[in-house]
Amino acid sequence: MCCRKFYDKYGSKKRITKIKLGEYVKSLDEETGEIVSNKVKALLDMGDGRFMN
């Protein structure tokens, strides 16, 4: 299971698997180099992290 954590708009850590559609998360604005809050507009199901050979 993924152990990566992200910060919500209030600065609280949250597991990436717990982020929901419509919530706000902080991310890097690559043009300005600043951390900004953005609304989650879509989610991707990346599976459970195991790979098949």
Z-matrix of the N, CA and C atoms (Angstrom, degrees):
N
C 1 1.455
C 2 1.529 1 109.35
N 3 1.281 2 116.60 1 141.88
C 4 1.457 3 122.23 2 -178.60
C 5 1.521 4 111.19 3 -66.29
N 6 1.296 5 116.70 4 136.06
C 7 1.463 6 119.97 5 -179.71
C 8 1.526 7 111.31 6 -109.11
N 9 1.301 8 118.22 7 7.58
C 10 1.463 9 120.98 8 179.95
C 11 1.514 10 110.47 9 -67.70
N 12 1.335 11 114.58 10 141.69
C 13 1.458 12 119.71 11 178.77
C 14 1.518 13 109.12 12 -124.63
N 15 1.299 14 115.21 13 148.02
C 16 1.449 15 121.82 14 178.15
C 17 1.516 16 108.75 15 -124.36
N 18 1.306 17 116.81 16 164.04
C 19 1.451 18 121.78 17 179.76
C 20 1.522 19 109.94 18 -100.35
N 21 1.332 20 116.51 19 134.24
C 22 1.456 21 118.89 20 174.40
C 23 1.519 22 109.17 21 -81.23
N 24 1.322 23 117.57 22 -177.52
C 25 1.472 24 120.05 23 -174.39
C 26 1.524 25 113.08 24 -66.92
N 27 1.336 26 117.34 25 -14.05
C 28 1.463 27 121.13 26 178.67
C 29 1.522 28 112.27 27 -95.40
N 30 1.333 29 116.85 28 -0.54
C 31 1.456 30 121.31 29 179.35
C 32 1.513 31 113.93 30 89.40
N 33 1.341 32 117.29 31 8.42
C 34 1.460 33 120.73 32 179.00
C 35 1.523 34 110.17 33 -86.73
N 36 1.338 35 115.75 34 140.50
C 37 1.465 36 119.67 35 176.84
C 38 1.516 37 109.98 36 -74.24
N 39 1.330 38 115.52 37 143.11
C 40 1.452 39 121.44 38 -179.62
C 41 1.521 40 108.38 39 -147.51
N 42 1.337 41 117.11 40 137.02
C 43 1.460 42 120.63 41 176.75
C 44 1.526 43 109.02 42 -62.96
N 45 1.311 44 115.66 43 141.60
C 46 1.465 45 119.68 44 -178.73
C 47 1.528 46 111.25 45 -60.06
N 48 1.325 47 117.35 46 -30.30
C 49 1.458 48 120.65 47 -179.85
C 50 1.525 49 112.71 48 -72.43
N 51 1.334 50 117.94 49 -12.71
C 52 1.462 51 122.16 50 -178.73
C 53 1.527 52 112.89 51 -99.02
N 54 1.324 53 117.11 52 -3.83
C 55 1.464 54 120.87 53 179.98
C 56 1.527 55 108.80 54 -72.76
N 57 1.331 56 116.25 55 136.29
C 58 1.464 57 121.60 56 -177.38
C 59 1.519 58 111.25 57 -116.42
N 60 1.315 59 115.45 58 156.76
C 61 1.449 60 123.09 59 177.09
C 62 1.525 61 109.71 60 -58.00
N 63 1.311 62 117.32 61 133.04
C 64 1.456 63 121.69 62 178.16
C 65 1.516 64 114.40 63 94.59
N 66 1.334 65 117.58 64 -14.65
C 67 1.462 66 119.99 65 177.66
C 68 1.524 67 109.53 66 -74.97
N 69 1.303 68 115.58 67 164.05
C 70 1.458 69 121.19 68 176.11
C 71 1.519 70 108.79 69 -105.48
N 72 1.332 71 115.77 70 136.22
C 73 1.463 72 122.20 71 176.89
C 74 1.524 73 108.48 72 -131.41
N 75 1.311 74 115.20 73 158.04
C 76 1.459 75 120.46 74 177.56
C 77 1.516 76 109.44 75 -90.33
N 78 1.327 77 115.32 76 140.56
C 79 1.458 78 120.49 77 178.34
C 80 1.526 79 109.31 78 -149.07
N 81 1.309 80 114.97 79 166.85
C 82 1.457 81 121.05 80 -179.12
C 83 1.523 82 110.55 81 -84.93
N 84 1.334 83 115.97 82 127.15
C 85 1.466 84 121.02 83 170.86
C 86 1.523 85 105.58 84 -85.92
N 87 1.323 86 116.81 85 106.84
C 88 1.459 87 121.50 86 -174.15
C 89 1.523 88 113.15 87 -64.90
N 90 1.321 89 117.91 88 -24.66
C 91 1.466 90 120.35 89 -179.86
C 92 1.520 91 111.78 90 -75.23
N 93 1.344 92 117.19 91 -40.12
C 94 1.461 93 120.82 92 -176.76
C 95 1.526 94 113.10 93 -100.54
N 96 1.343 95 117.22 94 -18.91
C 97 1.453 96 120.99 95 -177.02
C 98 1.520 97 113.13 96 78.59
N 99 1.335 98 117.06 97 9.80
C 100 1.462 99 121.64 98 -178.38
C 101 1.526 100 110.76 99 -99.63
N 102 1.332 101 115.35 100 155.45
C 103 1.460 102 121.77 101 174.33
C 104 1.527 103 107.09 102 -88.11
N 105 1.342 104 116.48 103 127.98
C 106 1.460 105 122.02 104 -176.89
C 107 1.526 106 110.05 105 -131.03
N 108 1.336 107 117.23 106 157.94
C 109 1.463 108 122.04 107 175.14
C 110 1.521 109 109.13 108 -91.59
N 111 1.321 110 115.97 109 134.26
C 112 1.453 111 121.86 110 178.49
C 113 1.514 112 110.24 111 -135.50
N 114 1.322 113 115.52 112 145.90
C 115 1.457 114 121.32 113 178.09
C 116 1.528 115 109.57 114 -78.83
N 117 1.336 116 117.06 115 136.09
C 118 1.453 117 122.02 116 177.39
C 119 1.526 118 107.66 117 -73.59
N 120 1.339 119 116.40 118 118.60
C 121 1.462 120 121.81 119 -176.35
C 122 1.524 121 112.58 120 -102.51
N 123 1.324 122 117.98 121 -18.53
C 124 1.462 123 121.62 122 -179.11
C 125 1.522 124 109.09 123 -157.21
N 126 1.316 125 115.86 124 154.22
C 127 1.458 126 122.65 125 177.27
C 128 1.522 127 109.08 126 -124.62
N 129 1.325 128 116.87 127 147.17
C 130 1.453 129 122.10 128 176.68
C 131 1.521 130 108.72 129 -117.24
N 132 1.314 131 116.90 130 135.83
C 133 1.464 132 120.89 131 174.51
C 134 1.515 133 106.69 132 -90.22
N 135 1.327 134 116.29 133 109.69
C 136 1.452 135 121.58 134 -177.26
C 137 1.528 136 111.44 135 -97.62
N 138 1.318 137 117.61 136 14.50
C 139 1.456 138 120.76 137 179.59
C 140 1.517 139 111.14 138 79.37
N 141 1.330 140 115.70 139 -164.15
C 142 1.457 141 119.78 140 -176.89
C 143 1.522 142 113.26 141 -100.80
N 144 1.327 143 118.36 142 7.06
C 145 1.451 144 121.77 143 176.44
C 146 1.521 145 114.48 144 92.67
N 147 1.323 146 117.27 145 -7.62
C 148 1.471 147 119.97 146 177.97
C 149 1.526 148 109.19 147 -89.12
N 150 1.298 149 115.71 148 147.68
C 151 1.465 150 121.13 149 -179.26
C 152 1.515 151 109.77 150 -115.18
N 153 1.308 152 115.37 151 145.15
C 154 1.461 153 120.83 152 176.49
C 155 1.515 154 108.70 153 -97.02
N 156 1.325 155 116.74 154 140.83
C 157 1.479 156 121.35 155 177.81
C 158 1.496 157 110.42 156 -93.52
